Amino acid sequence: MSYLQVENLIKEYGQGETAFKAVKGISFEIDQGEFVAVMGESGSGKSTLLSMMGGLNSPSSGIYRVDDLEVYSLDQDQRAGFRREFLGFIFQSFYLIPYLTVVENVMIPLVTVKMMTTREKRTMAEDALQRVGLKGKENRLPSDISGGEQERVAVARAIVNEPPILLADEPTGNLDRRNTQTIMDMFQDLNANGMTIIMVTHSHECAQFARRILQISDGLLVGEERPVKKIDLSSGEVNWADRDTLPKLASQS
């Protein structure tokens, strides 16, 4: 049985003649340790799908299971526990709290963990910041670091509790190519260490870093592919190669 199972998920807003179906019955499975990209145009339903996979937005109908746990059969407290135990989130907007330092922002997912001291939580946050290359910037405010560094803070916050699943909604949408490359390299490393990653993106270049791409259109799953090419985007050359060699984004001119 697959690690994540999406079975005929439907999300409908409104009722009667004004009802709108953002997701129209999507089904797929994801194995543990996969890196899956979800692609589609704006308004295609991909972010709504991701929010349902994050336990944040109840479907109108359908089933969503993680590790044989049926998520939407849980009550609110149990669902909060599921999110805390299984998931890390990276949103398109960084959602950093401006008056908290970098390390305090990263500590936020640990606030409800009662079996740890504040010192232990800070140590975990500092370790996560070191993993994303921000050692030495723990005590700065978000306004004192660059946009690319703010995104790395968001990554650190998402992985601070070492979740088995990372959900990322357009994580590079506001970044230049150099910082996009940095974030995708981080995702490669996290995935290589066993983390399951589901990333919503409109970028074909970023999607090539995934092991599988799901195409969403008008609330429906319309296609699936597994990238099998080695692409050097800086030179424009495309060669058939093993997927162990992943593409690099072209450097910003």
C-alpha positions as CSV (number, residue, x, y, z in Angstrom):
1,M,0.0,0.0,0.0
2,S,1.3,3.5,-0.9
3,Y,2.3,6.0,1.8
4,L,-0.2,8.7,0.6
5,Q,-3.5,7.8,-1.1
6,V,-5.8,10.4,-2.6
7,E,-9.1,8.8,-3.7
8,N,-11.6,10.8,-5.7
9,L,-11.1,14.1,-3.8
10,I,-13.6,16.8,-4.5
11,K,-13.7,20.3,-3.2
12,E,-16.8,22.4,-3.9
13,Y,-17.4,26.0,-2.8
14,G,-21.0,27.3,-2.5
15,Q,-24.2,25.6,-3.2
16,G,-26.8,25.2,-5.9
17,E,-26.4,27.1,-9.2
18,T,-23.5,29.2,-7.8
19,A,-21.5,26.2,-6.7
20,F,-17.9,26.0,-7.9
21,K,-15.8,22.8,-8.0
22,A,-12.2,23.7,-7.5
23,V,-11.2,20.0,-7.4
24,K,-13.3,17.6,-9.4
25,G,-12.4,14.1,-8.3
26,I,-8.7,13.5,-8.2
27,S,-7.0,10.2,-7.4
28,F,-3.4,9.2,-7.1
29,E,-0.9,7.6,-4.8
30,I,2.6,8.6,-3.6
31,D,5.2,6.3,-2.2
32,Q,7.3,7.1,0.9
33,G,10.4,9.0,-0.1
34,E,9.0,10.2,-3.5
35,F,9.5,13.8,-4.7
36,V,6.4,14.7,-6.7
37,A,5.7,18.0,-8.5
38,V,2.1,19.2,-9.1
39,M,1.9,21.5,-12.1
40,G,-1.0,23.5,-13.5
41,E,-2.0,27.0,-14.5
42,S,-3.3,29.5,-11.9
43,G,-6.8,28.5,-10.9
44,S,-6.3,24.9,-11.9
45,G,-6.9,23.6,-8.3
46,K,-3.4,22.6,-7.4
47,S,-3.1,24.8,-4.3
48,T,-6.5,23.7,-3.1
49,L,-5.4,20.1,-3.6
50,L,-2.3,20.7,-1.6
51,S,-4.3,22.4,1.2
52,M,-6.4,19.3,1.5
53,M,-3.3,17.1,1.6
54,G,-2.1,19.3,4.4
55,G,-5.2,18.7,6.5
56,L,-6.1,22.4,6.3
57,N,-9.1,22.3,4.0
58,S,-11.7,19.6,4.3
59,P,-12.8,18.0,1.0
60,S,-16.4,18.0,0.0
61,S,-16.0,14.2,-0.6
62,G,-13.4,11.6,-1.1
63,I,-10.7,9.9,1.0
64,Y,-7.2,11.0,1.9
65,R,-4.9,8.5,3.7
66,V,-1.4,8.9,5.1
67,D,0.4,5.9,6.4
68,D,-2.9,4.1,6.5
69,L,-4.5,6.9,8.6
70,E,-7.7,8.4,7.1
71,V,-7.0,12.1,7.7
72,Y,-10.5,13.5,7.4
73,S,-12.1,10.9,9.7
74,L,-10.1,12.6,12.5
75,D,-11.5,15.3,14.8
76,Q,-9.9,18.8,14.8
77,D,-7.5,18.0,17.7
78,Q,-6.4,14.7,16.1
79,R,-6.0,16.5,12.8
80,A,-3.8,19.1,14.4
81,G,-1.7,16.3,15.9
82,F,-1.4,14.7,12.4
83,R,-0.1,18.0,11.0
84,R,2.4,18.4,13.8
85,E,3.6,14.8,13.5
86,F,3.7,14.3,9.8
87,L,3.9,17.6,7.9
88,G,6.1,20.5,7.2
89,F,4.7,23.4,5.2
90,I,6.3,26.0,2.9
91,F,4.0,28.6,1.6
92,Q,4.4,30.9,-1.4
93,S,4.4,33.9,0.9
94,F,7.0,33.4,3.6
95,Y,4.6,34.2,6.5
96,L,7.5,35.2,8.8
97,I,6.5,37.1,11.9
98,P,8.3,40.5,11.4
99,Y,8.9,41.2,15.1
100,L,10.4,37.8,15.9
101,T,14.0,36.9,15.1
102,V,15.0,34.4,12.6
103,V,15.5,31.6,15.2
104,E,12.2,32.5,16.9
105,N,10.3,32.2,13.7
106,V,11.8,28.7,13.1
107,M,10.9,27.7,16.7
108,I,7.2,28.3,16.0
109,P,6.2,24.7,15.1
110,L,7.8,23.6,18.4
111,V,5.7,25.9,20.6
112,T,3.1,23.2,21.5
113,V,5.7,20.5,22.2
114,K,5.5,20.3,26.0
115,M,8.2,17.7,26.6
116,M,11.1,20.0,25.5
117,T,12.7,23.0,27.2
118,T,13.1,26.3,25.4
119,R,16.8,25.7,25.2
120,E,16.2,22.4,23.5
121,K,13.8,24.0,21.0
122,R,16.3,26.7,20.2
123,T,19.0,24.2,19.6
124,M,16.7,22.3,17.1
125,A,15.9,25.6,15.4
126,E,19.6,26.6,15.2
127,D,20.4,23.1,13.7
128,A,17.7,23.6,11.1
129,L,19.1,27.1,10.2
130,Q,22.5,25.6,9.8
131,R,21.1,23.0,7.4
132,V,19.8,25.8,5.2
133,G,23.0,27.8,5.3
134,L,21.9,30.5,7.7
135,K,24.2,29.9,10.7
136,G,25.2,33.2,12.2
137,K,21.9,35.0,11.3
138,E,19.8,33.5,14.1
139,N,19.2,36.8,15.9
140,R,18.4,39.0,12.9
141,L,14.9,40.1,12.1
142,P,13.3,39.1,8.8
143,S,13.6,42.6,7.5
144,D,17.3,42.4,7.9
145,I,17.9,39.5,5.5
146,S,17.3,39.1,1.8
147,G,14.3,37.5,0.1
148,G,16.2,34.3,-0.7
149,E,17.3,34.1,3.0
150,Q,13.7,34.6,4.1
151,E,12.7,31.6,2.0
152,R,15.4,29.6,3.6
153,V,14.1,30.6,7.0
154,A,10.7,29.3,5.8
155,V,12.3,26.0,4.8
156,A,14.1,25.7,8.2
157,R,10.8,26.3,10.0
158,A,9.1,23.6,7.9
159,I,11.8,21.0,8.7
160,V,12.6,21.9,12.3
161,N,10.6,19.0,13.7
162,E,12.0,16.6,11.1
163,P,8.6,15.8,9.5
164,P,8.4,12.8,7.1
165,I,6.4,14.8,4.6
166,L,7.2,18.3,3.2
167,L,4.4,20.2,1.4
168,A,5.6,23.2,-0.7
169,D,3.3,25.7,-2.5
170,E,5.2,27.6,-5.2
171,P,8.3,27.8,-2.9
172,T,10.4,29.6,-5.5
173,G,7.7,31.8,-7.0
174,N,9.2,35.0,-5.6
175,L,12.9,34.2,-6.0
176,D,15.5,34.9,-8.6
177,R,17.2,32.0,-10.4
178,R,20.2,31.8,-8.1
179,N,18.0,31.5,-5.0
180,T,15.7,29.2,-6.8
181,Q,18.6,26.9,-7.5
182,T,19.6,27.0,-3.8
183,I,16.1,26.0,-2.7
184,M,15.9,23.2,-5.2
185,D,19.3,21.9,-4.1
186,M,18.0,21.8,-0.5
187,F,14.9,19.9,-1.6
188,Q,17.2,17.3,-3.4
189,D,19.2,16.9,-0.2
190,L,16.0,16.5,2.0
191,N,14.6,14.0,-0.5
192,A,17.9,12.1,-0.6
193,N,17.6,11.7,3.2
194,G,14.2,10.1,2.9
195,M,11.7,13.0,3.2
196,T,8.6,12.7,1.0
197,I,8.1,16.0,-0.9
198,I,5.0,17.3,-2.7
199,M,5.7,20.6,-4.4
200,V,3.2,22.7,-6.3
201,T,4.9,24.7,-9.0
202,H,4.2,26.5,-12.3
203,S,7.9,26.2,-13.2
204,H,8.8,23.5,-15.7
205,E,12.5,23.9,-14.7
206,C,11.7,23.3,-11.0
207,A,9.4,20.4,-11.8
208,Q,12.3,18.6,-13.5
209,F,13.9,18.1,-10.0
210,A,11.0,15.8,-9.0
211,R,10.8,12.1,-9.7
212,R,7.3,12.4,-10.9
213,I,5.1,15.2,-12.2
214,L,1.3,15.4,-11.9
215,Q,-0.5,17.7,-14.3
216,I,-3.6,19.4,-13.0
217,S,-6.1,21.3,-15.2
218,D,-9.5,22.7,-14.4
219,G,-9.7,20.6,-11.1
220,L,-8.7,17.3,-12.8
221,L,-5.6,15.2,-13.0
222,V,-4.9,15.2,-16.7
223,G,-1.4,13.8,-17.0
224,E,1.6,12.3,-15.3
225,E,5.2,11.9,-16.3
226,R,8.5,10.9,-14.9
227,P,11.4,13.1,-16.0
228,V,14.2,10.9,-17.5
229,K,16.4,13.5,-19.1
230,K,19.6,15.1,-17.9
231,I,19.2,18.8,-18.7
232,D,21.9,21.4,-18.5
233,L,19.8,24.5,-18.6
234,S,22.9,26.8,-18.6
235,S,24.1,25.4,-21.9
236,G,20.8,24.3,-23.4
237,E,22.0,20.8,-24.0
238,V,19.6,17.9,-23.4
239,N,21.0,14.3,-23.0
240,W,19.4,11.1,-22.1
241,A,20.8,10.1,-18.7
242,D,20.1,8.4,-15.4
243,R,17.8,10.3,-13.1
244,D,20.5,10.3,-10.4
245,T,21.9,13.3,-12.2
246,L,19.5,16.1,-11.6
247,P,19.3,19.4,-13.6
248,K,20.8,22.7,-12.6
249,L,19.0,26.0,-13.2
250,A,20.7,28.4,-15.5
251,S,22.6,31.2,-13.6
252,Q,20.9,34.6,-13.7
253,S,22.3,36.8,-16.3
